[in-house]
Amino acid sequence: MAIDRTPALKRCRALGIEQAVIGRSRKVSEKKHPQQRMTRKVSEYGLQLKEKQKAKFIYGVLERQFRNYYEKAKKMPGVTGENLLILLERRLDNVVFRLGFATTRRQARQFVCHGHITVNGKRVDIPSALISVGDIVEVCEKSQSKEIFKALKESNNALSAPPWLDSNQANLKGSVTRFPTREDISDIPVNEQSIIELYSR
């Protein structure tokens, strides 16, 4: 499976994304880079492409899979752009991150791949698995004895889960109360309409 190994902070700078969007603390020190001598005018295509690159980077999805999400979003009722983001939000690795069980989506993806996460009591190791309303996501009992999860249970610094999720950090358990809306994911700085226009060319 192809993996994007580009340094996260470098991509954030290139795409104009705050570190907090991908779960990185703003306390992480960044080297100051000199400003470019001249700014080139970006074409409409270039702007649309950048929006797609931002969405792919934030959710850790490569082109082929992202295109599949777009095709699926087109067939769903409602606004295609919003459907696309909602599908990305429903990914298991993103849900683990949103519940506060991981500090970044990359870490959440690793937890899922290593078999630390269960959905409705069954271990799931596919980060792209889509969750449904009523699903219960938790760290499996065997993994909760590991230091990283023990520290998480004792921590009081967890981010509050979005309104479409119900998180119980003390038990490393959460549930999906409803599907997210675009308003629920307003922290994602992506113009989804530009992505749809790009694919519609």
N, C-alpha and C positions, 0 to 999 in steps of 0.2 A: 504494500500500500504506500502511495506517495505521501510524504510528510513535508510540510513547509517548515524549514529550519531557520528561516530568517530571524535574526534577533528581534525580540518583541519591541523594545524601545526604539530601535532604528525604524521599524515599520510605523510606529506611532508618530514619529517625527515626520516621516515621508507623507503620511496620510492626514496629518493634522488632527490626530486623535489624542485626547487626554489619557494619561496612564490609567486613571481610575476606571475608564470604560472597560478595560480588559482585566480589571481586578488588581492592577499594580498600585502599590501605595505611592502617593505623591512625594513621600519622603525619600524615595529612591533617587539618588543623586544622578543627574545627567550632566555630561560634559557639554559645555556651551559651544555651539557651532557657529562660526561666522555666517552672517546673512549673505545670501547670494547677491552678487553684484547687480544683477538685473533680473527682473521677473518677466517671464514670457507670457504672453496672452494665451490662455488655455481655450481650446475649441470646445464646442458643445459636446462633441464625442468624448473629449478628454475628461470633462467634468462628469459625464455619465459613467465612464469607465472607472473613475476614482471612487464614485459612490459604490459601485459593485465591489471594488477591491476592498473598501472599508468593511462592507458587510461580510465578505468572505474572510477577512482577517479577524474581525471581532469574534465570529463564531467558529473559526478554525475549519472552514470548509473549502475544498478545492473546486476547480471549475466544473468538472463533470457532475459532481454531486450537487453543486449549486444550481446548475442548469436543470437538473432533475426536479429540484424544489420549485423552480420557476414554472416548469411544465405542470407540476401538480397544483401549484397555486392558481394557474390559469383555469383549471377545470373546477375549482371550488367556487361556490357562490360568494358574492361580495367583491370587494376591491382587491385586484390581483396583488398590488404592492403590499398591502397590509397582510394578506394571506401569506405572502412569502416570508415576512418577518415573523409572523405567528408560527409558521412551520419551523423556522429556525429556533424560536424560543422553546418549542416543544421537544427539541432534542434532549435526550437523557443527560448528556454531559452538561448542557446549559442548565437544566433543572437542578442538577446536583450543585452547580455553582450558585444558582439563585437561592437555593435553600440554605446556603452558607456552609456546606460541607466541604468546600474547597475554596482556596483564595483566588484562583484564576480558572478560566475555562480549560486551559491546558492541563492544570493539575486535576481538574474534575474528569477530563478525558482519560487521564492516566489511572485514576481510581477505578473508573468503569472497566477499562481494558484489563486491569489486574484482578478483576472479580470481587472488588470490595463492596459493590452496590447491588441491592436487590430491588425488584419491582414486584409488588404484591407477593412477597415472600420467595420469589424465584430469582436466582442470580442472573444478571444480564451483563454481558461484557461487550455490548455493541453501543458505542457512544452516540451513534446516529438514530438509535431506536426512538420512535416518537411516543411520548406519553399521552395518556387519555384522561379525561375527567374521572376522578375517583381512584386513580392509581396511587398506591402508597410506595414511596421511595425511601429507602433507608440504608444505612451502612450495615452490612451483615454482621451478625453477632460475633462471629469469630474474629473479624477485622477490628472490632471496637476495642480490643485489648492492645492494639498497636499504639505506640507512643503518639503518633501524629493525630490519631482520633481521640485518644484520651485527653490530649492537650486541648483539642477542639471542644470536647464536652465540658471542660472546666473553664473555658474561655468565656468572657462576658463581652468580647469585642465583636461578635458576629453582626453582620449587616442584617437589617430586618428584611424578611422575605417579601416579595411583591404581593399585592392583594389576591392574586389568583392561586397563591400557594399558601399552605399552612405548615409552618416549620416548628419542629420541636427539637431544638438543638441539644437539650439535655439527654435525649434518647437517640439523637442522630437519626431522626425520623421525620418525614414530611408527607403531605398529601396534596393532590391537585384538586382544588375546589371548583375550578372552571378554566376554560381556555383564556389566554391573555387577550387583551385588546391593544390597539396601537397606543392608547393613552397609558396603559400599564408599562409600556416599554419605551417611554419617552426619553430614557437615558441613552438610547442608542442613536448616535448622531448620524443617521443615514437618511438620505432622501430616496425613499424606495421607488417613487415615481420615475426618477431618473434611470433606475435600473430597468424598470419595465420598458421605458422608451428605448433603452439601449438594445434590449433583446427583441424589440419590435421592429428594428431597422430591417 
